[in-house]
């Protein structure tokens, strides 16, 4: 079964800013991105990832979401 990336709808749900820890008096801020993906046929997945910048968190969440979504489609 071949699956293309155009068969699913991706949507950014939320980006949160978290203060993770203090290092030498400065606060290190991390971001959490939450994504969802579905194919309008009953298959949907969520992914949550952290990063030190918004683009890094976004990229990690999309990668994790694609992996989970396509593994589920291949199992059907």
Secondary structure as the mmCIF struct_conf table of DSSP 4:
data_model
#
loop_
_struct_conf.conf_type_id
_struct_conf.id
_struct_conf.beg_label_comp_id
_struct_conf.beg_label_asym_id
_struct_conf.beg_label_seq_id
_struct_conf.end_label_comp_id
_struct_conf.end_label_asym_id
_struct_conf.end_label_seq_id
HELX_RH_3T_P HELX_RH_3T_P1 UNK A 5 UNK A 7
BEND BEND1 UNK A 8 UNK A 8
STRN STRN1 UNK A 9 UNK A 23
TURN_TY1_P TURN_TY1_P1 UNK A 24 UNK A 25
STRN STRN2 UNK A 26 UNK A 38
BEND BEND2 UNK A 40 UNK A 42
STRN STRN3 UNK A 44 UNK A 51
BEND BEND3 UNK A 52 UNK A 53
HELX_RH_AL_P HELX_RH_AL_P1 UNK A 54 UNK A 75
#
